[in-house]
Amino acid sequence: MFEPAHSCILAVDGGGTRCRLALVSGAGNMRVEVGAANVTTDIEAAVHEINLGLSSLSGKAGLALEDLGKMPAYLGLAGFHAEKNLARLNEGLPLRFMKVEDDRPAALQGALGARNGALIHSGTGSFFGVQVGGKKKFSGGWGAILGDCGSAAWFGKSALALVLDAEDGLLEKTTLTQALLVRFKTPSGILEFANNARPADFGELAPIVLDVPNDPVAQILVQRAASHFERNLRAIGWSADLPVCLTGGLAPHLAPYLTADVQSNLSAVTGTPLDGAVSLARMFAEEVQVSC
């Protein structure tokens, strides 16, 4: 006999690089990791990866996949838009009781818990959140084509654009622009890569930029990102008396370049985005009150 829903839940944190899943019950907390689950970039791949994760969890727990499907589940998925994606997720996932949101609420919940504060997330994509008195507000997260300034994908894509500017004589060539040009051999090689690259592919170039932070072109990008971060935080209600948490693979590397007001308020995260998804799954379980 299964435990009640409030102690038997599923949580999913799906990002542009990887997807993490958790099964929490009285027997413990089991977690697995699979590939990317950005539903805007490729919803079919996201459905496939989530199903792989659910199969892995069912094997670890010694439960049938049908049993997992009866548990309350919270999914925080990068790029999620209900009107565009929910029907396909309902069709493609074996979850009878699930709540799906984009990946921002879980990241903010994980980072802050019940605390007042703010979040800068810079992974493959980027977004910002503020929580005051239990109320959450977000900005960013619009995706690699039109947004995500300060993300790994943005750093990679923007650096390549500046390489082409340098080739046109609009900027002086630097160590960074030459290193990227050597990597792709010619400007045509850059265009060929860019025309087929996913956000995660652009994101793989970000460490090259941050490895030469004193390079003039790298400085342009780092300063633009730092200014963008603070403008977003202030626009959604952050003030300098609130702590700021950094999440995402790139964010910690950007800490030395943040504005003074943001740097002076940096705070350790309470937990991970998956921890946040688990907390939100517990809240959802209380709402649905099903037996799993």
Secondary structure, 3 states (H helix, E strand, C coil): CCCEHHHCEEEEEECCCCEEEEEEECCEEEEEEECCCCCCCCHHHHHHHHHHHHHHHHHHHCCCHHHHHCCEEEEEECCCCHHHHHHHHHHHCCCCEEEEECCHHHHHHHHHCCCCEEEEEECCCEEEEEEECCEEEEEECCCCCCCCCCCHHHHHHHHHHHHHHHHCCCCCCCHHHHHHHHHHCCHHHHHHHHHHCCHHHHHCCHHHHHCCCCCHHHHHHHHHHHHHHHHHHHHCCCCCCCCEEEECCCHHHHHHHCCHHHHCCECCCCCCHHHHHHHHHHHHHHHHCCEC
